[in-house]
Amino acid sequence: MGNMDGKTVEELSTTECHQWYKKFMTECPSGQLTLYEFKQFFGLKNLSPSANNYVEQMFETFDFNKDGYIDFMEYVAALSLVLKGKVDQKLRWYFKLYDVDGNGCIDRAELLNIIKAIRSINRCNEKMTAEEFTDMVFNKIDINGDGE
C-alpha cells in the first residue's frame, strides 16, 4: 500500500487494523465513506459556510485517490497519520489542508477562513475577532510583507 504521509498500513498491528476495520464498517457498511457520512461521523451539523468548506477540504485531503469516497485504506492512512504520524508528517498534512488553492503558500484569506471555520466548528466566541487574530498572526510571521 505504501506510505500515505504516516505509518504504512503494514506497520500497524493486526489488532489495530481489526479494531479500525470494525469501527469503519459499523459506521460505513458500504465500505465507502461519503462526505455526508464523514460529517455525520464527526457530528458536524448546521455548519457555517467557512466551516463547511474546511470540512470538505479535510475530506478531500483524506480521499487520496480523489474518487469522492474515503475507503478503508484511506481511513486507516488518515487515522495512522493523525494518531501515530510524526510531527513533520502532520505539519505537511495540515499545510496541505490549509493551502486551499495549492500554490504552496497560506495567504491571509486562507488563514482567515481556517480561523473562522475552526471557531464555528468549536462554537467558541473569542474576544478577538477572526480578522484581528489573522492580522496579528500575519504581522508576526509575514516577514517580507507579501501577504503569504
C-alpha positions as CSV (number, residue, x, y, z in Angstrom):
1,M,0.0,0.0,0.0
2,G,2.9,2.4,0.6
3,N,3.2,5.3,2.9
4,M,0.5,7.9,2.8
5,D,2.1,10.7,5.0
6,G,2.1,8.4,8.0
7,K,2.9,4.9,9.0
8,T,2.4,2.3,6.3
9,V,-0.5,0.1,6.8
10,E,1.9,-2.9,7.1
11,E,3.4,-1.3,10.2
12,L,0.1,-1.2,12.1
13,S,-0.6,-4.0,14.5
14,T,-3.1,-6.7,13.4
15,T,-5.2,-5.8,16.5
16,E,-5.3,-2.1,15.5
17,C,-6.3,-2.9,11.9
18,H,-9.1,-5.2,13.1
19,Q,-10.4,-2.6,15.6
20,W,-10.3,0.2,13.0
21,Y,-12.0,-2.1,10.4
22,K,-14.8,-3.0,12.8
23,K,-15.4,0.7,13.6
24,F,-15.3,1.7,9.9
25,M,-17.7,-1.0,8.8
26,T,-20.0,-0.2,11.7
27,E,-20.2,3.4,10.7
28,C,-20.0,2.8,7.0
29,P,-21.4,-0.6,5.9
30,S,-20.9,0.2,2.2
31,G,-17.2,0.4,2.7
32,Q,-17.1,3.9,1.2
33,L,-17.5,6.9,3.4
34,T,-19.2,9.8,1.6
35,L,-18.8,13.5,2.6
36,Y,-22.2,13.4,4.2
37,E,-21.3,10.3,6.3
38,F,-18.0,11.9,7.2
39,K,-19.9,14.9,8.6
40,Q,-22.3,12.7,10.4
41,F,-19.5,10.5,11.8
42,F,-18.0,13.6,13.5
43,G,-21.3,15.1,14.5
44,L,-20.9,18.2,12.2
45,K,-24.3,19.7,11.5
46,N,-25.5,23.2,10.7
47,L,-22.1,24.4,9.8
48,S,-21.3,27.9,8.7
49,P,-20.1,28.2,5.0
50,S,-16.5,28.6,6.1
51,A,-16.7,25.6,8.4
52,N,-18.4,23.5,5.7
53,N,-15.6,24.4,3.3
54,Y,-13.0,23.4,5.9
55,V,-14.6,20.1,6.5
56,E,-14.9,19.5,2.7
57,Q,-11.2,20.3,2.3
58,M,-10.3,17.9,5.1
59,F,-12.4,15.2,3.5
60,E,-10.6,15.8,0.1
61,T,-7.1,15.5,1.7
62,F,-8.1,12.1,3.1
63,D,-9.6,11.0,-0.2
64,F,-6.1,10.1,-1.6
65,N,-7.4,8.7,-4.9
66,K,-9.9,11.5,-5.4
67,D,-12.9,9.3,-6.2
68,G,-15.2,11.2,-3.8
69,Y,-15.1,8.5,-1.1
70,I,-12.9,7.5,1.8
71,D,-12.4,3.8,1.6
72,F,-11.0,1.7,4.4
73,M,-7.4,2.0,3.3
74,E,-7.7,5.8,3.2
75,Y,-9.4,5.7,6.6
76,V,-6.5,3.7,8.0
77,A,-3.9,6.0,6.4
78,A,-5.8,9.1,7.8
79,L,-6.1,7.6,11.3
80,S,-2.5,6.5,11.2
81,L,-1.3,10.0,10.3
82,V,-3.5,11.7,13.0
83,L,-2.8,9.2,15.8
84,K,0.7,7.9,15.0
85,G,2.2,10.3,12.5
86,K,5.4,12.2,13.2
87,V,5.2,15.9,13.8
88,D,6.7,16.8,10.4
89,Q,4.2,14.5,8.6
90,K,1.3,16.1,10.5
91,L,2.6,19.6,9.7
92,R,2.8,18.7,6.0
93,W,-0.8,17.4,6.1
94,Y,-2.1,20.5,7.9
95,F,-0.3,22.7,5.4
96,K,-1.9,20.8,2.5
97,L,-5.2,21.2,4.2
98,Y,-4.9,24.9,4.8
99,D,-3.3,25.8,1.4
100,V,-6.7,25.6,-0.3
101,D,-5.5,26.9,-3.7
102,G,-2.5,24.6,-3.7
103,N,0.0,27.4,-4.5
104,G,2.5,26.4,-1.8
105,C,1.6,29.4,0.4
106,I,-1.0,30.1,3.0
107,D,-2.3,33.6,2.4
108,R,-4.3,35.9,4.6
109,A,-7.6,34.9,3.1
110,E,-6.9,31.2,3.6
111,L,-5.8,31.7,7.2
112,L,-8.9,33.8,7.9
113,N,-11.1,31.1,6.5
114,I,-9.4,28.5,8.7
115,I,-9.8,30.6,11.8
116,K,-13.5,31.2,11.1
117,A,-14.1,27.5,10.3
118,I,-12.4,26.3,13.5
119,R,-14.2,28.8,15.6
120,S,-17.5,27.9,14.0
121,I,-17.0,24.1,14.5
122,N,-15.9,24.6,18.1
123,R,-18.6,27.1,18.7
124,C,-16.2,29.5,20.5
125,N,-16.7,33.2,21.0
126,E,-13.3,34.8,21.5
127,K,-12.8,38.4,22.5
128,M,-10.6,38.9,19.4
129,T,-12.3,38.6,16.1
130,A,-11.1,36.1,13.5
131,E,-9.9,39.1,11.4
132,E,-8.0,40.6,14.3
133,F,-6.4,37.2,15.1
134,T,-5.4,36.7,11.4
135,D,-3.9,40.2,11.3
136,M,-1.9,39.5,14.5
137,V,-0.6,36.2,13.1
138,F,0.4,37.8,9.8
139,N,2.1,40.8,11.5
140,K,4.3,38.3,13.3
141,I,5.1,35.8,10.6
142,D,4.8,37.6,7.2
143,I,8.4,38.8,7.3
144,N,8.6,40.1,3.8
145,G,5.1,41.6,3.8
146,D,3.9,39.7,0.7
147,G,0.7,38.5,2.3
148,E,1.7,34.8,2.2
